[in-house]
Amino acid sequence: MDRQYLLEELERIVGIDGVRHRPVDLMVYEYDGSVDGAVDTAAPTAVVLPRSTDQVAAIVRLAKRAGLPVVARGAGTGLSGGAVAQNGGIIVSLTRMDRVLEVNTLDRTALVEPGVINLELSDGVKGQGLFFAPDPSSQKACTIGGNVAENSGGPHCLKYGVTTNHILALELVLPDGGVIWTQVARDGYGGLDLTAAVVGSEGMFGIVTKALVRLTPIPAATTVMLAAFGSLESASHAVTSIIAAGNLPASLEMMDNLTIQAVEPAYHAGYPLDAAAVLLIETDGHPTEVAESVEEIDALCRTAGATSMRRADTARERDLLWKGRKMALAAMGRLAPNYYLHDTVVPRSRLPETLDTVETIARHHKLKIANVFHAGDGNLHPLMLFDRRTPGDVERVLEASHDLIHACVEFGGTLSGEHGIGTEKRDYMTLIFSEDDLRAMAGLKQAFDPEQRFNPNKVIPTGYMCGEVKQLHIQAMQQQHGIVPV
Ligand SMILES: Cc1cc2nc3c(=O)[nH]c(=O)nc-3n(C[C@H](O)[C@H](O)[C@H](O)COP(=O)(O)OP(=O)(O)OC[C@H]3O[C@@H](n4cnc5c(N)ncnc54)[C@H](O)[C@@H]3O)c2cc1C
């Protein structure tokens, strides 16, 4: 298909102001939030900004006629290269589909378009005593569509569960342009659970155009505690003992001294500058239950070696303690111009030795690594600090990343807790999945997308999909010669 004809057809579907194709306009879409070097950047042929499901379906049908890859995109905050069109083709940006279509306070559900921003959904239903529980730290920017595709988590997912636990049904545009709902009844589960298959599928099965989401009542009481420790080991032991004793805090976050050094001067959250680590522990629920839990957690932290404990009961005090955690990534700019934020998981009980290993890796590669993470879930976020302008820095970070991933897998962990696989960790999938596992995943992808045009070459390593070689050849032709395949 001729490029000019393709662009004219796209403009016919969404209007002239809904198509971007000039190189300067495409530049911003070459990236997501991941580190350039860990993930390849690439420009798409065009970016299209639809306003309705019908428009999305028409774009997808046109892309099918042209034989072009399609990559869905939300806010582009993803950290594993998922929204980057490494094989070219059409990026479908869902940011103009940003309406909350219906809020049902009786059923505690909301029907939303994929471009709704996570925090705006919670803010919008706050007045009705409800919130959307998954709360990625990027929640001021990231979209519900992106959350669904990545099965995103956040500090409060320890108690409330990740995105998959809050999605009831999805409207999906399939790679052939067909439109389906993954469930018909709001409270029933008949047939195969396609909703669960689509959540976390990283845009490889279809484009989410509507989501029916579960809303959660705002708890009656909330307390946030800040526990300071003289070592990472004692803080890690506190984490294990809190959960082992049967407590389930809403969130249980750890920050190490390097993070505190970045955050405290910036936000004055009240974190002790001399602590080796602090835990931020939020407990919520019925007031009596919260009061009992707080006493027990306080005692467990002291037994594990807490050097100080602070409680925040008012919303203002709580917000201040949280501000430090939520803005920690932004504060890293005080320590280094660049960081590589990792996302791996280990069993909670292996946290002390894993954090030791992170320190060893930092020393070995002569890097500073700050730790700020969802300790309750064993979901590590080592932040490797570097300066892209210094020769060799990017290479050292990538080598350290490689060592970190291998170490976490050896501790019985896995590749990602919430940021997904994308292209960043695709080639590590063989570390944790067998040939048969990966063939089963490839089979599922094939069932949704036999032509492998939806977010191609993500998640599943090369060699597991039928017809892959032909696909790669077509894309190479397209990139080298500017040919849009028919
Ligand atoms: C500072 C910072 C902090 C972060 N903190 C967290 C955190 O605490 N927890 C966490 O889980 N993540 C976190 N992230 C990662 C990121 O914000 C999440 O993965 C988020 O859900 C991505 O949403 P997005 O709208 O930006 O999606 P994008 O980056 O645009 O896309 C992500 C993936 O979703 C697919 N996609 C997007 N929309 C759709 C759709 N409508 N249909 C089908 N597929 C679609 C894309 O193809 C891509 O594969 C953080 C990122 C940053 C930059």
The ligand as an SDF file (V2000), in Angstrom:
LIG
                    3D

 53 58  0  0  0  0  0  0  0  0999 V2000
    8.1540    7.1730   37.4390 C   0  0  0  0  0  0  0  0  0  0  0  0
    7.4700    5.8750   37.1290 C   0  0  0  0  0  0  0  0  0  0  0  0
    6.9500    5.1100   38.1600 C   0  0  0  0  0  0  0  0  0  0  0  0
    6.3050    3.9050   37.8820 C   0  0  0  0  0  0  0  0  0  0  0  0
    5.7670    3.1870   38.9150 N   0  0  0  0  0  0  0  0  0  0  0  0
    5.1040    2.0520   38.6560 C   0  0  0  0  0  0  0  0  0  0  0  0
    4.5250    1.3000   39.7260 C   0  0  0  0  0  0  0  0  0  0  0  0
    4.5890    1.6670   40.8910 O   0  0  0  0  0  0  0  0  0  0  0  0
    3.8740    0.1660   39.3990 N   0  0  0  0  0  0  0  0  0  0  0  0
    3.7680   -0.2630   38.0980 C   0  0  0  0  0  0  0  0  0  0  0  0
    3.1530   -1.3020   37.8750 O   0  0  0  0  0  0  0  0  0  0  0  0
    4.3060    0.4280   37.0810 N   0  0  0  0  0  0  0  0  0  0  0  0
    4.9640    1.5700   37.3200 C   0  0  0  0  0  0  0  0  0  0  0  0
    5.5110    2.2760   36.2880 N   0  0  0  0  0  0  0  0  0  0  0  0
    5.4110    1.7520   34.9040 C   0  0  0  0  0  0  0  0  0  0  0  0
    4.2010    2.2820   34.0730 C   0  0  0  0  0  0  0  0  0  0  0  0
    3.7710    3.5340   34.5640 O   0  0  0  0  0  0  0  0  0  0  0  0
    3.0540    1.2720   34.0660 C   0  0  0  0  0  0  0  0  0  0  0  0
    3.4490    0.1040   33.3720 O   0  0  0  0  0  0  0  0  0  0  0  0
    1.7660    1.8250   33.4180 C   0  0  0  0  0  0  0  0  0  0  0  0
    0.7000    0.9370   33.6210 O   0  0  0  0  0  0  0  0  0  0  0  0
    1.9070    2.0950   31.9300 C   0  0  0  0  0  0  0  0  0  0  0  0
    0.7760    2.8480   31.5240 O   0  0  0  0  0  0  0  0  0  0  0  0
    0.8570    3.7760   30.2380 P   0  0  0  0  0  0  0  0  0  0  0  0
   -0.4890    4.3640   30.0160 O   0  0  0  0  0  0  0  0  0  0  0  0
    1.9570    4.7420   30.3470 O   0  0  0  0  0  0  0  0  0  0  0  0
    1.1540    2.6740   29.1270 O   0  0  0  0  0  0  0  0  0  0  0  0
    2.2260    2.6990   27.9250 P   0  0  0  0  0  0  0  0  0  0  0  0
    3.6010    2.8600   28.4450 O   0  0  0  0  0  0  0  0  0  0  0  0
    1.7780    3.6560   26.8890 O   0  0  0  0  0  0  0  0  0  0  0  0
    2.0430    1.2120   27.3780 O   0  0  0  0  0  0  0  0  0  0  0  0
    2.4320    0.1190   28.1670 C   0  0  0  0  0  0  0  0  0  0  0  0
    2.0150   -1.1850   27.4670 C   0  0  0  0  0  0  0  0  0  0  0  0
    0.6040   -1.2370   27.4340 O   0  0  0  0  0  0  0  0  0  0  0  0
    0.1330   -1.4120   26.0930 C   0  0  0  0  0  0  0  0  0  0  0  0
   -1.1170   -0.6500   26.0140 N   0  0  0  0  0  0  0  0  0  0  0  0
   -1.3370    0.6430   26.3730 C   0  0  0  0  0  0  0  0  0  0  0  0
   -2.6240    0.9520   26.2160 N   0  0  0  0  0  0  0  0  0  0  0  0
   -3.2400   -0.1580   25.7450 C   0  0  0  0  0  0  0  0  0  0  0  0
   -4.5820   -0.4690   25.3580 C   0  0  0  0  0  0  0  0  0  0  0  0
   -5.5540    0.4270   25.4440 N   0  0  0  0  0  0  0  0  0  0  0  0
   -4.8470   -1.7140   24.9100 N   0  0  0  0  0  0  0  0  0  0  0  0
   -3.8660   -2.6630   24.8120 C   0  0  0  0  0  0  0  0  0  0  0  0
   -2.5930   -2.4150   25.1560 N   0  0  0  0  0  0  0  0  0  0  0  0
   -2.2810   -1.1880   25.6120 C   0  0  0  0  0  0  0  0  0  0  0  0
    1.2600   -0.8860   25.2150 C   0  0  0  0  0  0  0  0  0  0  0  0
    1.2570   -1.4890   23.9170 O   0  0  0  0  0  0  0  0  0  0  0  0
    2.4750   -1.2970   26.0210 C   0  0  0  0  0  0  0  0  0  0  0  0
    2.7910   -2.6400   25.7440 O   0  0  0  0  0  0  0  0  0  0  0  0
    6.1820    3.4710   36.5360 C   0  0  0  0  0  0  0  0  0  0  0  0
    6.7010    4.2620   35.4990 C   0  0  0  0  0  0  0  0  0  0  0  0
    7.3470    5.4410   35.7890 C   0  0  0  0  0  0  0  0  0  0  0  0
    7.8900    6.2550   34.6480 C   0  0  0  0  0  0  0  0  0  0  0  0
  1  2  1  0
  2  3  1  0
  2 52  2  0
  3  4  2  0
  4  5  1  0
  4 50  1  0
  5  6  2  0
  6  7  1  0
  6 13  1  0
  7  8  2  0
  7  9  1  0
  9 10  1  0
 10 11  2  0
 10 12  1  0
 12 13  2  0
 13 14  1  0
 14 15  1  0
 14 50  1  0
 15 16  1  0
 16 17  1  0
 16 18  1  0
 18 19  1  0
 18 20  1  0
 20 21  1  0
 20 22  1  0
 22 23  1  0
 23 24  1  0
 24 25  2  0
 24 26  1  0
 24 27  1  0
 27 28  1  0
 28 29  2  0
 28 30  1  0
 28 31  1  0
 31 32  1  0
 32 33  1  0
 33 34  1  0
 33 48  1  0
 34 35  1  0
 35 36  1  0
 35 46  1  0
 36 37  1  0
 36 45  1  0
 37 38  2  0
 38 39  1  0
 39 40  1  0
 39 45  2  0
 40 41  1  0
 40 42  2  0
 42 43  1  0
 43 44  2  0
 44 45  1  0
 46 47  1  0
 46 48  1  0
 48 49  1  0
 50 51  2  0
 51 52  1  0
 52 53  1  0
M  END
$$$$
